């Protein structure tokens, strides 16, 4: 059966291309996808052809980026790469070895934006059942929630701390909610996009700042009686945001740097507040193993905790997944809302059936 998927056909260009669905294996299920969503951070770097993985690869043994071998394919295969990160759908067929899932169940997992998914359903904890009453928007935020929680944990934020979240994409929005729910006495949010600030304030943040019109570092000091915030979760990966973080951080405070940065070519001066205020920067990535709290914590535990937060409604992603477009318009929407004009979205949602 020929069906369609969203493919990066060239840097900055997305199209719908056909693919042929195959027969499932005994350990697999076939899913008719109902909703999906891309990443707006690391995936975007790949889409633009700006990722170091294009001509290099991260060598886990050396813990270095090293050049790819001569003749080795690039890390991004334009024309083949199925764009997307998470999906929600209904199982239409289950293999003979599958015992934990059955046809008709709603499930969520990792994968690209396409009409169907075939996924291993035996001992696969990343194939999650979506219970009745759980929002699909919460489900497709499974991945960003993990990096938000990882940043909160790596920052060692404690109840009563004053916190700032810089960058209000899905990760930052969720981090602000978690910080407030975990007892932060003050949560400030920072983003140049007004609608993102409004969503965060509605979800419980105490104060919002616009870095284009305000001196964020100074405002954070004013809001905390000249002390500064104890913790900053930096998700924007913007050089000016890092400088503002160092300026607004309390003496001895911690910045959990969650965003995936590109090369800084100017705007960062470590001879200013960073030099005087004993600032700590922790580069936080929930997917890196071993986890800083290993063996008690690992990626799977983070995933389990995040899924329960999303399932129970402790995290609310209804206004984070915005806008939602039909699959037929997802190629244009990806280029418009994710790449060219990210200020028009928070986290793009794709619906395969009209809502």
C-alpha positions in Angstrom: 0.0 0.0 0.0 1.4 3.4 -1.0 1.2 6.1 1.7 2.9 9.4 2.3 5.4 10.8 4.6 7.0 14.2 5.3 10.6 14.2 3.9 13.5 16.7 4.0 14.4 16.7 0.3 17.1 19.4 0.5 18.3 21.8 3.2 15.4 24.0 4.1 12.9 22.1 1.9 10.2 19.6 2.9 7.8 17.6 0.7 5.4 14.8 0.9 6.8 11.6 -0.7 5.2 8.2 -1.1 6.5 5.1 0.7 5.3 1.5 0.5 4.1 -0.1 3.7 5.4 -3.6 4.3 4.0 -6.6 6.1 4.6 -6.6 9.8 6.9 -9.0 11.6 5.6 -11.2 14.5 6.9 -8.9 17.1 5.5 -5.7 15.5 2.3 -3.7 15.3 1.0 -1.4 12.6 -0.3 1.9 13.6 -2.6 4.3 11.8 -1.2 7.7 12.8 -3.7 10.3 14.0 -1.3 13.1 15.3 2.4 13.9 15.1 4.9 16.6 15.9 8.5 17.5 15.0 11.3 18.8 17.1 12.1 22.5 16.9 15.7 22.3 18.1 18.2 19.6 17.1 16.0 18.4 14.2 16.0 22.0 12.8 19.8 22.1 12.7 19.7 18.9 10.6 17.0 20.3 8.3 19.0 23.5 7.7 22.2 21.4 7.0 23.9 23.1 9.9 24.5 20.1 12.1 28.0 18.8 12.9 26.7 15.3 12.1 26.6 16.2 8.4 30.3 15.6 7.8 31.4 14.4 11.3 30.2 11.9 13.8 30.4 11.8 17.6 32.7 9.0 18.6 31.5 7.6 22.0 34.8 6.0 22.7 36.8 9.1 22.2 34.0 11.4 23.3 34.9 13.7 20.4 33.5 14.7 17.1 35.7 13.2 14.4 35.5 13.4 10.6 33.6 10.7 8.8 35.6 8.2 6.8 36.2 8.9 3.1 33.2 7.8 1.1 31.0 7.4 4.2 27.5 8.9 3.7 26.7 12.2 5.4 24.8 12.1 8.6 21.7 13.6 7.1 20.3 11.9 4.0 18.2 14.5 2.2 15.6 12.9 0.0 15.1 10.0 2.5 14.9 11.6 5.9 11.4 11.4 7.4 11.0 14.6 9.4 9.3 14.3 12.8 9.8 13.2 16.3 6.7 11.9 18.0 3.3 10.4 16.9 0.1 9.2 18.3 -2.1 6.6 16.6 -4.4 3.6 16.7 -3.0 0.0 16.3 -4.6 -1.6 13.3 -2.7 -4.9 13.3 -0.6 -6.8 15.8 1.9 -9.6 15.2 1.5 -13.1 16.6 4.2 -12.6 19.3 2.7 -9.3 20.6 0.9 -9.8 23.9 0.9 -6.4 25.6 -0.9 -4.5 22.8 -3.9 -5.2 20.6 -5.7 -3.7 17.7 -7.8 -0.6 18.6 -5.5 0.7 21.3 -4.2 4.2 21.1 -0.4 4.4 21.4 2.5 6.9 21.2 6.1 6.6 20.3 9.1 8.0 18.5 9.1 8.4 14.7 8.6 10.6 11.7 5.5 12.4 10.4 3.9 9.7 8.2 0.5 8.1 7.7 1.5 4.7 9.3 4.1 3.4 11.7 5.4 -0.1 12.1 7.1 -0.5 15.5 8.4 -3.3 17.7 5.8 -4.1 20.4 7.7 -6.7 22.4 9.6 -5.4 25.4 9.6 -1.8 24.0 9.0 0.6 26.8 9.0 3.5 24.4 5.8 2.3 22.9 3.4 3.9 25.3 -0.4 3.3 25.7 -2.3 6.5 25.6 -5.2 6.0 28.1 -8.7 7.5 27.6 -8.7 11.1 28.8 -5.0 11.8 28.0 -4.5 14.6 25.5 -2.7 13.8 22.3 -0.9 17.1 22.8 0.5 15.9 26.1 1.6 12.6 24.4 3.6 14.3 21.6 5.4 16.3 24.2 6.9 13.1 25.7 10.4 14.0 24.2 10.7 17.7 25.2 9.4 16.9 28.7 12.4 14.6 29.2 14.9 17.4 28.4 13.0 19.8 30.6 13.1 17.4 33.5 16.7 16.6 32.8 17.6 20.3 33.0 15.7 20.8 36.2 17.4 17.8 37.8 20.9 18.7 36.5 20.5 22.3 37.9 19.9 20.8 41.4 16.9 23.1 41.8 15.3 22.8 45.2 12.0 23.9 46.7 12.2 27.6 47.6 14.7 28.4 44.8 14.2 31.3 42.5 14.3 30.2 38.9 14.4 31.7 35.4 13.6 29.8 32.3 15.1 31.3 29.1 13.6 30.2 25.8 9.9 29.2 25.7 9.7 26.5 23.1 8.2 23.2 24.3 11.2 22.4 26.5 11.2 25.8 28.2 7.5 25.8 28.7 7.5 22.4 30.3 10.5 23.3 32.5 8.7 26.3 33.8 5.7 24.2 34.8 7.9 21.6 36.4 9.9 24.2 38.4 6.7 25.7 39.7 5.2 22.3 40.6 8.4 21.3 42.4 8.2 24.3 44.7 10.2 27.1 43.2 9.3 30.2 45.1 9.7 32.4 41.9 9.7 31.4 38.3 10.5 34.0 35.7 10.3 33.3 32.0 12.2 35.0 29.2 11.4 35.0 25.4 11.1 37.7 22.7 7.8 36.2 21.5 4.8 37.6 23.3 2.5 34.6 22.8 5.0 32.3 24.3 5.4 34.5 27.4 1.6 34.6 27.7 1.2 30.8 27.6 3.9 30.4 30.3 2.3 33.0 32.5 -1.1 31.3 32.1 0.5 28.0 33.1 1.8 29.5 36.4 5.0 31.5 35.8 5.3 34.5 38.1 6.8 37.1 35.7 7.9 37.3 32.1 10.6 39.4 30.4 11.2 40.4 26.8 15.0 40.3 26.0 14.5 42.6 23.0 13.3 45.5 25.2 14.5 44.7 28.7 17.9 44.1 30.4 17.0 40.6 31.5 19.9 40.2 33.9 19.2 43.5 35.6 15.4 42.7 35.8 16.2 39.4 37.5 18.3 41.1 40.0 15.6 43.7 40.6 13.0 41.0 41.1 15.1 39.2 43.7 16.3 42.1 45.8 19.6 42.4 44.0 20.4 38.7 44.7 19.7 37.1 41.3 18.0 33.8 40.7 19.5 30.6 42.1 18.9 28.5 38.9 18.5 29.3 35.2 17.4 26.7 32.7 18.7 28.0 29.3 16.9 26.4 26.4 17.3 29.0 23.6 21.0 28.3 22.8 21.3 32.0 22.0 24.6 33.7 22.8 22.9 36.8 24.2 20.7 34.7 26.4 23.8 33.1 27.9 25.3 36.5 28.6 22.0 37.6 30.2 21.9 34.4 32.2 25.4 35.1 33.7 24.2 38.6 34.5 21.0 37.6 36.3 22.3 34.6 38.1 22.9 34.7 41.9 26.4 34.4 43.2 27.3 30.7 43.1 24.1 29.9 41.2 23.8 27.3 38.4 22.9 27.5 34.7 21.6 24.3 33.2 22.4 24.7 29.6 19.8 22.6 27.8 19.7 24.2 24.3 21.9 22.8 21.5 24.1 25.7 20.6 25.8 26.6 17.3 29.2 28.3 17.1 29.2 31.6 19.0 31.0 34.2 16.9 30.4 37.2 19.2 28.3 38.4 22.1 29.8 36.3 24.9 32.1 38.1 27.4 33.2 35.8 30.3 35.3 38.7 31.7 32.1 40.3 33.1 29.7 38.8 35.6 30.9 35.3 35.0 34.4 36.1 36.3 33.2 37.7 39.5 30.1 35.7 40.6 31.3 32.1 40.8 28.8 31.0 38.1 28.4 27.4 37.3 27.3 26.1 33.9 26.1 22.5 33.6 25.6 21.2 30.0 22.4 19.2 30.4 21.3 16.5 28.0 18.8 13.9 29.2 19.9 11.5 26.5 23.6 11.3 27.6 24.5 8.2 29.5 25.5 7.6 32.2 23.1 10.0 33.8 24.8 12.4 36.4 22.8 10.5 39.0 23.6 7.0 37.7 22.9 4.2 38.7 19.8 5.6 40.4 18.7 7.5 37.4 19.0 6.8 33.7 17.2 7.9 30.5 14.5 5.2 31.0 13.7 6.5 34.5 13.5 10.0 33.1 11.1 8.8 30.4 8.9 6.9 32.9 8.6 9.9 35.2 7.8 12.2 32.3 5.2 10.0 30.9 3.5 9.8 34.2 3.6 13.6 34.6 2.0 13.9 31.1 -0.5 11.1 31.6 -1.7 12.5 35.0 -2.0 16.1 33.7 0.7 17.4 36.1 2.1 18.9 32.9 -0.4 20.7 30.6 0.6 20.9 26.9 -2.7 22.0 25.4 -1.4 25.5 24.5 2.2 24.4 23.9 1.3 22.4 20.8 0.4 25.3 18.5 -0.5 25.7 15.7 -2.1 22.4 14.6 -2.2 21.8 10.8 -3.6 19.0 8.6 -1.1 16.5 7.3 -1.7 17.7 3.8 -0.3 21.1 4.7 2.5 19.9 6.9 5.3 20.4 4.4 4.5 24.1 4.0 3.8 24.4 7.7 7.1 22.8 8.6 9.0 25.3 6.4 7.0 28.2 7.6 6.5 27.6 11.4 9.5 25.5 12.3 12.2 26.9 10.0 11.5 30.4 8.6 9.1 31.9 11.1 9.4 30.1 14.5 7.8 33.1 16.2 4.5 31.9 14.7 4.6 28.7 16.7 5.5 27.0 19.9 5.5 23.3 18.9 3.9 22.4 15.6 1.1 19.8 15.7 0.0 17.7 12.7 -3.5 16.1 12.6 -4.2 13.3 10.1 -8.0 13.6 10.6 -9.9 16.8 10.6 -10.6 17.9 14.2 
